């Protein structure tokens, strides 16, 4: 049996208790059987505990990355170079690149190959402090290939230590053989894909854009997904102001993601519908855009903003939440404290896991990270480094540099 663990001399023990940025100076964290046993100062430590000396470092919850696309075949480094030479994302997609390029590579890969590639990427998340990710399908776009991706995510989750929350994103793009009849593809999603993925996915997501899945098509898919018992998420207002935010509120979506083009009416709709905004500044950065989501307006509207990486091979090839925190501070004027909340407890709320992860409180799962810094604000301040000294999942050390 694994010995209980005492993490001592935490310079700042950032608990995020009660959904607030709570800091215990020179704190101690006790873990037993993968669960947090005690958090505080002057905690009694028995002889049975294994000691981990944080040596004055920051200890905080593992990041919860609530929007990723971690399972795919190949990469899109050629398109990265094309964008560097001036090609626009939409131009590349129209020529057969973009999402459809990854679809071809993912269809050609076996389930075992997808799992092996994603296991390597899982290490990237762990060594940058992320312990749970939401994981989308969406690079299959056939019943067989979407199920293949979701089975791969299930295997990754069972293997651990990174934890995965599976989302079905069959409505990611119109496949080539349905481009003349997109409504027929919606029929396929509603009538065949959604019933088949019910046991493999927790959420259903839709990329709502006028030229892909317009509001009417997206709403039909989401209604059908809700009937299957799936939670709802929406790629909304990324490339255009389409009314996707209002649609997400009408549909009862848990989140609306991206939101670079949202206006005040859209923000009001999210607030009225209790829809959490998931903001993805790394994709804005990668695509060379200057239009970041209006985070300050959302916070002022009382919305529990979430930050995520949007890790994917095309528009956001980064698993680094510290990089996202930096972008949130420098480009969206979020304070470091707001960014930490957005990447931990708010993200856990968006995945229906706030009772289990996202903060360091007695009875919660012991997912935490020791960062090699003295002040939590350094995570957003120092850019381009990996601040993690050690990562723990369920009280087990899964990475240490």
N, C-alpha and C positions, 0 to 999 in steps of 0.2 A: 504494500500500500504506500502511496506517495505521502511523504511527510508534509504536515502543514507548513506554510511559508510565512515568514515575517519580513516585510520590506521596511527597512529602518532608514533613518536619516534622510527622509525625503525633504529636500530644501523647500520645495513647494509641492504639497500634495493637493492637486487640483481635482476636487471631487465632483464638481458640477451637481452637487446635491440639491434636490428640489428644483432643478432646472435653472439654477443660478451659478455663476462662477464663484464657487466657494473654495477658498485656499486655506490649507492648514500648514503653517510654517513648522519645519522640522517634524513632519508627521510620520505616522506609522500605519502600514496596511497589513492586516492579517488575513490569510487565505487558508481555508480548509476544504478539502474535497472539491476544489474548483470554484468555490463560492467565497465571496467576501465575508469574513467573520467579524471584523472590526476595523474601524477607521478613526484615527484621532491622534492625540498626543498623550504621552505617558501611558501607553497601552501596555498591559501586563503581558510578557512573553515567557511562556514556559520552556523547559529544556527540550521539549519534543520538536520545536520549530526549527526548520532550516532557515538560516539568516541570509538575506540578500541586502547588502549595504548599498543604498542609492548614492551615498557620498555627496549629499547636498544637491543632487540633480532634481529636475522636475519629473514628477510622476503624475500621470493623468489617464483618463480612459482611452482605450484604443479608438482610433477614428472609425466611424461608421460611414462608408462611402455608398451613398444611396442612389447612384446612377452610374453603372458601368456596363461595358460590352466586352467581357473578358475572354469569351470563347470564339475563336475565329481561325480561319486558315490563312497562311501567308502574312503579308504586310502590304503597305501602300507607300513605300519609300519613294517609288518612282513618281507618284503624284505629289509627294512632298517637294520633290525637286521641281516639278512643273509649277507648283504654286510659288516657289522661290523665284522662278523665272517670269512670274507675272500672271499665270493662268488663274482664273477664278474657280472656286469650288463648284459653282453651278455649271461652268463651262466644262470642267472635267467630268462631272456627272452626266451631262448631256452627250458626251462622247463615249459613254459606256463605262466610265470609271466610277469613282465614289463607292457607294454602298454596293452597287451591282458587281463591282470588281471583287469585293470581298465575298459576296454571295457565291461567285463562281469558284473561288478557292476553297470556301468552306464546304460547298457541296462535294468537291473532289476529295476532301479529307475524310478519313475514317473516324469513327467515334474515338478510337484509341489514340489516334494522332491528335485530335482536338484536345483530349484530356492531357496528353503529354505536354503539348505546347502551353496549355493554360496552367499546368503545375509550375512551370518555370516562371510564368507571370505572377503566380500567387506569391512567390518569394519577393517579388518587387513590392507588392503591397505590404507584406509583413515587415520588411526592412525599412519602410517609410512610415510605419506606425499604424497601419490599418488592420483591423482584426475581423471586420464584417463588411461584406460588399453585397449590394443588390446586383444581380447578374442577369442580363437580358439575352434572350435568343435574338432572332431577327436577321441572321445572315444565311438562313436556309430557304425561306419563302416557298417551301413545299411542305406538305404534311410530314413526309418522311424526314426531311432535313431539319425542320424545326424540332421535331421530337428527338432527333439525334443530338441536337445541341442541348436540349433540356435534360436528356439522359446524361450527357457529359457533365453538366452542372451538378446534377444529383450525385454522380460519382465523386466529383471534386469535393462536394460538401461532406460526403461520408468519409473521405480520406483525410480531410482537414490538413493543417490546423486552421487555415483561413476559412471563415464561415460565409456561406452563400445564401442569398435570398433570391429564388428563381422567379423571373418575369418573362412571360410570353410576349414577344414583339413581332409576331408574324406580319403585323401592319407597319412595317418599317420602310417598305418601298414596294412599288408595283413591279412584279417580276416581268422580265422581257416578254414572255409568252402571254401576258395578260394586258399589255400596254394599250391594246386597241379596245379592251373591254374591262376596265378596272372594276366595274361593279360585279363582274363575274368572280374576280378575285376576292372581293368582300364576301360574296356568297360562300366561297370556299372556306374562308376564315370562320364565318359564322356557323356554317352547317357541318364542317368536318374538323377543322383545326381546333376550335375551342373545346368541343366535347372530348377530343383526344388528349389535350394537354391538361385537362382538369386536375389530374393527379400528379402532374409534374411541375406545375407553376402555382405560385401564390397570387401573382398579380398579372394583369394584362395591360400592356402599354400600346399606344397608337401614336404614330408620327403624323400629327394633324397639320397639314399645309394644303393650300388650295390646289396645287398641281400634283399632289400625292394622295393623301386621304383628306378630303375636304371635311368641313364640319359635319355635314349630313352623314357621310360614310363613317367618319370616326365615331359619331354618336351611336350609329347602329351597331358597330362592333362593340363599343363599351356596354351598351344595354345587354347584348348577348353574353358578354363576359360576366356581367353582374349576375345574370340568370344562372350561370355556371358556378357561382360562388366565389369568383375571383375578385380581388381588390383591383382598383383602377388607377392607372397613372397615364399621363398624357405628355408627349413632346408638344409644347405649345408656344406659339408666338416667337419662334426662333428666327425664321427668315422673313416673315411678313406678319402684319396685324390682321388676323383672320377671324377673330371671335372664338378662338380655341379656349381662351381662359374662361369665358362665360359658359362655353359648352362643358368644360371640365367641372365647373360648379354645378351646372344642371344635372350632370351625370352622377354626381356624388363621388368624384375622383378623390383619391387620397392626396395626390400631388399633381402639380403642373410644372413641367421642367423646361429649362432654357429661359424663355420669357424676355429675351432681349428687346423685342418689339412691343411689349405690353404698354398700355396707356393707363391713365388713372381709372377709367371705367373698368378695365380688366382687373386692376388691383382691388377695386371695390368688390367686384364679383367674387374673387378668390376669398376675400375676407368674409363676405356674407355666407359663402358656401363652405367655410372652414377647410379650404384646400391649401395645403402647404406648398409654397414655392421652392423648387429645387434649382439652384443657380449654378451655372457651369462655366465659370470664367476662363478655364483653360482652353475650352473649345473656341471661345472668342479670340483669345490670344493666338492660337495655332492658325486660325483662318485669316489672321491679319486684320480683323475687324476692330473698330474703335467703339462699337456700341455694346456696352456691358448692360446687364439687367439693372434696373433701378432699385438696388437693394435698400437704400435709405428710405425711399418712399414705402416700401413693403414693411420695413421694420416700424416705421412711424404709423402704419395702418394696423399694427398689432399682429402681423403675421409671423409665425415661427419659421423664419427662413432657414433653409438647408443649403449647405455647400457640398458639392460632389465633384469628382474628377471628370466624369464622362469618358473614362478610359475607353479608347477604341483605336483601331489602326489607321483611321483617316483623319478625323477632325480634332482628336485629343489624345495623342499617344503618350499619356503620362499617367502613372498610378500615384503620383505624389500629392498627398493632401497638404503637406507643408507649403508646396508651391502654390496650391489653390488658396491657402490662407494668405499668402503674400499678395496674390492678385486681388483677393477680396479687400484687403486693406488699402492697397495702392490704387486700384482702379474702381472699386465700388464703395470706398469710404466706409467700410465696416471696421469697427474697432477690433483689436485682437480678441477681446473677450467675446464679442458678438460672433466672431468667426469660429472660436472654439465651440461655443454652444451649437452653432450651425453644423459643425462637423462631428458632433457627438450626440448629445441628447435629442436635439431636434431631428437629426437624421434617424435616430432610433425610433422616434415617434412616427416618422413617415413610413417605417417598415413594420409598425405594430409590435415593436420590441422594446419599448421604453421601460417596461417592467423588468427586463432581463439584462439589457446592456445600455451603454451610453453614458453611464455615470458610475462613480465609485461609492456605493452605498451598501450597507449591510444586507446580505441576502441576495445580492445581484451576482451575476457571473463575473469571475475575476479575469476580465479582459483589460489589461492595462499596459502602458508603455513608459519606460524610463528614458527620458530625453536628456541628452548631454548638454544641458544648459541650466542656468540658475533662475531664469524668469520665463514664464510661459509665453510672454510677448516675443521672445526671441524666435519662436517657431515661424512667425510671419516676417520677422525683421531680417534674419539671415536667409538669403535667397541662394538656391542652387547647391545646398549641402543636404546631407542626410543626417538629421539631428538625433536619430534614434540610437540609443545605447543598447536597449534590450526590449523585446516584445514578449508579452505573456498572453496566452489564451487559456482560459479556464485554469489559471494558476500555474500553467506549465510554460517554461521558457522555450519559445519557439524560434527566437533569433537573438543573437548577441554578437556585437562586432568586437 
